[in-house]
Amino acid sequence: MPFRLRPRPSAAPTADDAGAGRRAWNRPGRIDRTRTAAVVAVTGIAATLTGCAPTVDVAPAAQSNDPRCAPVMIALPHELAGKTRRTTTSQATAAWGDPSAAVLRCGVRPPGPTTERCVSVNGVDWIAVQEKNDTWRLTTYGREPAVELLLDTSRAASSTVLVELAGPVSALPRTRQCLDVRDVPLPSTG
């Protein structure tokens, strides 16, 4: 007996197929190859992108759930000093570079008056404390909640980073500012 092809079962086109010039084959288990290919492609792209820069483990600040941090976080740049922003593990945190050149946390305890070095960049005051050779901890002064930045100055210039962060951090209202010796009147000797 010779081999014969059986005709495929036909079905009326579905609403999705109307006008598309194709037939729907209502066979159980039929896989739409186009949809499968799209899912595989999207999954592959997502795996590739997440494989390039793993998530940065950052401890949340004590007040990271303060709603005043939200405008700061939304306004942060995608790139900081040429470093791409990465995903972090905690809310109100951000990191740039792989490995991280800058890590930011909003919601840290605001510092009180101090004799530590204070730098003012575009209206934002930062208390600067050197942690290691090229690593600095910069904390906003006079803004609540405070923003803390750990910065590796061998990988990103502080002058560039602080200028680029001034806009987003300015979303927190200024309540105090750093003072210089020239800002305080000295008693006259006489």
C-alpha positions as CSV (number, residue, x, y, z in Angstrom):
1,M,0.0,0.0,0.0
2,P,1.5,3.3,-1.0
3,F,2.1,6.0,1.5
4,R,-0.5,8.8,1.4
5,L,-0.5,12.2,3.0
6,R,-3.5,13.0,5.1
7,P,-5.0,16.4,4.8
8,R,-4.6,18.5,7.9
9,P,-7.7,19.2,9.8
10,S,-9.0,22.6,9.0
11,A,-10.6,25.0,11.4
12,A,-12.1,28.4,11.0
13,P,-9.7,31.3,11.6
14,T,-9.8,32.7,15.1
15,A,-10.1,36.4,15.9
16,D,-6.3,36.7,16.2
17,D,-5.9,35.2,12.7
18,A,-8.6,37.3,11.0
19,G,-7.1,39.0,7.9
20,A,-3.7,37.5,8.6
21,G,-4.0,34.9,5.9
22,R,-3.2,32.0,8.1
23,R,-5.2,29.2,9.6
24,A,-5.5,28.1,13.1
25,W,-5.0,24.5,13.7
26,N,-6.9,23.6,16.8
27,R,-4.8,20.7,17.8
28,P,-4.0,20.2,21.4
29,G,-0.3,20.8,22.2
30,R,0.4,22.9,19.1
31,I,3.1,25.5,19.9
32,D,3.2,28.8,18.3
33,R,6.7,28.9,16.9
34,T,6.8,32.7,16.6
35,R,5.8,33.2,20.2
36,T,8.3,30.6,21.4
37,A,11.1,32.2,19.5
38,A,10.2,35.6,21.0
39,V,10.2,34.2,24.5
40,V,13.5,32.5,24.0
41,A,15.0,35.7,22.5
42,V,13.8,37.9,25.4
43,T,15.0,35.4,28.0
44,G,18.4,35.2,26.3
45,I,18.7,39.0,26.2
46,A,17.7,39.3,29.9
47,A,20.2,36.6,30.9
48,T,22.9,38.4,28.9
49,L,22.2,41.8,30.5
50,T,22.0,40.5,34.0
51,G,25.1,38.5,33.5
52,C,27.1,41.6,32.6
53,A,26.7,43.3,35.9
54,P,25.7,41.3,39.0
55,T,23.5,42.9,41.6
56,V,25.4,45.0,44.2
57,D,24.7,44.0,47.8
58,V,24.2,47.3,49.7
59,A,22.9,47.4,53.3
60,P,19.9,49.8,53.6
61,A,20.2,53.0,55.6
62,A,18.2,53.2,58.8
63,Q,15.7,55.6,57.3
64,S,15.7,54.1,53.7
65,N,11.9,54.0,53.8
66,D,11.6,57.7,54.3
67,P,9.4,59.0,51.5
68,R,11.7,62.1,51.1
69,C,14.3,59.7,49.5
70,A,12.0,58.9,46.6
71,P,12.5,62.1,44.6
72,V,16.3,61.7,45.1
73,M,16.3,58.1,43.9
74,I,14.1,58.8,40.8
75,A,16.3,61.7,39.7
76,L,19.6,59.8,40.0
77,P,21.5,59.5,36.6
78,H,21.8,56.3,34.7
79,E,25.5,57.1,34.2
80,L,27.7,58.8,36.8
81,A,31.2,59.9,35.8
82,G,30.9,57.6,32.8
83,K,30.0,54.6,35.0
84,T,26.7,52.7,34.3
85,R,24.2,52.4,37.1
86,R,23.7,48.8,38.5
87,T,20.9,47.1,40.3
88,T,21.2,47.0,44.2
89,T,19.7,44.8,46.8
90,S,18.1,47.5,49.0
91,Q,15.7,50.3,48.6
92,A,17.0,53.9,48.4
93,T,20.4,52.7,47.3
94,A,22.3,53.0,44.0
95,A,25.7,51.9,42.6
96,W,27.7,52.8,39.5
97,G,30.5,50.9,37.8
98,D,31.6,47.3,37.8
99,P,33.2,46.9,40.2
100,S,31.4,49.7,42.0
101,A,33.1,53.1,41.8
102,A,30.3,54.9,43.7
103,V,27.6,53.5,46.1
104,L,24.9,55.8,47.4
105,R,22.4,55.3,50.2
106,C,19.6,57.7,51.1
107,G,18.2,57.7,54.6
108,V,21.3,57.7,56.7
109,R,21.3,59.6,60.0
110,P,22.1,63.3,59.4
111,P,25.4,64.3,60.9
112,G,25.6,67.0,63.5
113,P,28.1,69.8,63.7
114,T,31.6,68.6,63.0
115,T,35.1,69.7,62.5
116,E,35.5,67.2,59.6
117,R,36.2,68.7,56.2
118,C,33.1,70.0,54.4
119,V,32.9,70.7,50.7
120,S,30.1,72.5,49.0
121,V,29.3,71.6,45.4
122,N,26.5,73.4,43.6
123,G,24.6,74.2,46.8
124,V,25.0,70.8,48.4
125,D,27.3,70.4,51.4
126,W,29.2,67.1,51.9
127,I,31.2,66.1,54.9
128,A,34.2,64.2,53.5
129,V,36.0,61.5,55.5
130,Q,38.8,59.5,53.9
131,E,38.2,55.7,54.6
132,K,41.1,54.2,52.8
133,N,43.7,55.4,50.3
134,D,41.3,56.2,47.5
135,T,37.9,55.6,49.2
136,W,36.0,58.5,50.6
137,R,32.7,58.5,52.6
138,L,30.8,61.7,51.7
139,T,27.6,62.5,53.7
140,T,25.3,65.4,53.0
141,Y,25.2,68.0,55.7
142,G,22.1,70.0,56.5
143,R,19.6,67.8,54.6
144,E,17.2,65.3,56.1
145,P,17.3,62.4,55.6
146,A,21.0,62.5,54.8
147,V,22.6,60.9,51.7
148,E,25.8,58.9,52.0
149,L,28.2,58.2,49.1
150,L,31.1,55.8,49.2
151,L,33.4,56.9,46.4
152,D,36.5,55.3,44.9
153,T,38.4,58.3,43.6
154,S,40.8,56.1,41.7
155,R,37.9,55.1,39.5
156,A,35.7,58.2,39.4
157,A,36.6,61.9,40.0
158,S,34.9,63.4,43.0
159,S,34.5,66.7,41.2
160,T,32.5,65.1,38.5
161,V,30.5,62.8,40.7
162,L,29.5,65.5,43.2
163,V,28.4,67.9,40.4
164,E,26.3,65.1,38.8
165,L,24.6,64.2,42.1
166,A,24.0,67.8,43.2
167,G,20.7,68.1,41.2
168,P,19.1,64.9,42.6
169,V,20.3,65.5,46.2
170,S,18.9,69.0,46.0
171,A,15.4,67.4,46.1
172,L,16.0,67.2,49.9
173,P,15.4,70.6,51.5
174,R,18.4,72.3,53.0
175,T,18.0,73.0,56.7
176,R,21.6,73.9,57.6
177,Q,24.9,74.6,55.8
178,C,28.6,74.2,56.5
179,L,30.4,77.2,57.9
180,D,33.9,78.3,57.2
181,V,36.0,80.2,59.7
182,R,35.4,83.3,57.5
183,D,31.6,82.8,58.1
184,V,31.9,83.2,61.8
185,P,32.6,86.6,63.3
186,L,35.6,86.5,65.7
187,P,35.6,88.5,68.9
188,S,37.7,91.6,68.6
189,T,40.7,91.9,70.8
190,G,40.8,95.2,72.5
